[in-house]
């Protein structure tokens, strides 16, 4: 009994207090397990790997490194592999894909509970199905410019995930990819995404501002359903179809920007969206939106032209945003607060960390911009 208590105390100490780091190079794919001692497998919290790995090495990280929190794979190549890997339904794993169920154990029906951060390989092409599903402590993810696709359930039920930044090469977001990531509050959708899948952001109730870039043509069924914190929605200029219930139960949306001059086809896509005060559309398209099914039924009196005069829209008395010629000027942010500037089509233009002083951001063109601080979103027209 005493021995068991001591072992439990040691585990608690290592998990709660100690950071054990390891950096190594894997020259023979599949050999990671042999490069680590049993003691290292039981104590390492931070792992940096370079060289060439395959699905067997990722399985080792998932199942054998029991305290692993932080992983840096930025300098690895992932080799193809035929054989037993992370997913029970496949024996074929493609090169430079983060394998299906990389950090989600199918047999235990749980993700890697210790995982908090991961830096993905710069050569990565795809994040495969359920790669991070059910990882409750994963906090943020930056998806590099090499990644082309995010598969079904890739981040399903990652309840601690707060920040998602997608690179410019992602073209598809699969069904349920970020379903039930209810802590997600900072989302950047890549500006080459063409399709957003079924339930992809269902229940992401901490999102307040969603910008769907101009590259997107279709928004899938229930894609943003039950995003109850959402107040501002921008729908890009190429969106031609919005599927059933795409924004259903987003009960706090106040402002919708729809940038397509032709109203997107929409089937019951705004059910329960009852707080909208304005739907802003291209000035030449106001009549078309007021005549379009669903748009007319839900928002007829609220459809207006996007303003062309200079304006700003503070959401509180604390932060103030205004313009001067080719400058966006921001006052009232706290030290350490992150300020993001986006074009209205969703492209990220600038990211600045506040020093607690006035922020001045230069922009090249007169246009409509969205300025997002830690808790607020502003529209500014130059």
C-alpha positions, 0 to 999 in steps of 0.5 A: 500500500505504501509503495503504491502511494509513493508511486502515485505521489511521484506520478502526480509530481511529475505530471503537475510540476516537472517539465522533462524535454527531449530532442532527437533525430530519427534516421530510420522511420519507425525507430522512435520507440527504440531511441527512448528508455522506459524512464524517458517514456514515462517522464518526457513532457516536451519532445522535439523530433527531426528526421524521418518518421512514420505512423509507428513513431506517432503511435509511440508518441500517442500510447507510450509517452504517457506525460507528453504535453508539447510536441515539435514536429516542424523539422520532420518528414512523414514517410508512407507506411504499409502495416499496423498503425494508429487506425484499426481500419487501415494498413496504408498510410500516405507520406506527409499526412498526419495519420488517421487517429494520430492522437486518438485511441480508437480502442479506448475511445479517447484522445491523448489527454496530456497533449497541449501543443503541437507544431506540425511539419512544414512539409505536411499535406493533410490532417487525416480523419480524427487525427486529434479527436477528443484531445481535451487539453489541446489549446491551439493549432496553427496549420501551415501553408503546406496543408491542403485538407483537414479531414472529417472529425480531425479536431472533433470535441477538442474542448480546450481548443481556443485558437485555429489559424489555417494556412493559405493552402487549405482547400477543404474543411471536412465534416465535423472537423471542429465540431463541439470545440466550444472553447474556440474563440479565435478562428482564421479560415484559410483564404483558399478554402472552397468548401466547409463541411457538414457540422464542421464548427457545430457548437463552437459557442465561444466564436464571436466573429466569423469571416468566411473568405471569398474562396468559399463556394459552399457552406455545409449543413449545420456548419455553424449551427449552435454557435450561440456566441456569434455576433458578426458574420461575414459571408464571402463573395463566392458563396453561392449555396448555404445548406440547411441549418448552416447557421441555425440557433446562432441566436445572438448574430447582430450583423451579417455581411453578405458580399456576393452580388447574387444572393446565395441559395439558402434553405432554412439556413437561418432558423432561430437567428432572431437578433439580427439588426442589419444585413449588409450587402453590395449596394447594387444587390439590395433589391435582389436580396429583398426578393430572394427566398429566405433572405426576404422572409427572414431579413427584408426590413434589415437588408441594407447597402454596405456603407461607403462613408468612413465609420467605426463601430465600437462595442464598448466605451473602452476600445476606440478605433478610427481612421486617418487617411491610410492609417487605422488607429486603435486606442484603449487596448490592454498590454499584451492584447492581440489586435488583428486586422482583416480585409472584409473578404477574410484575409488576415492583413496584420497581427499586433501585440499591444504595448498598452499604448495607441496602435497605428496600423498602415494599410495600402488601399482604401477599403472596408476592414475588420479590426478584432481585439481580444473581445471586440470587433470593429468595422472601419472604412477608409 
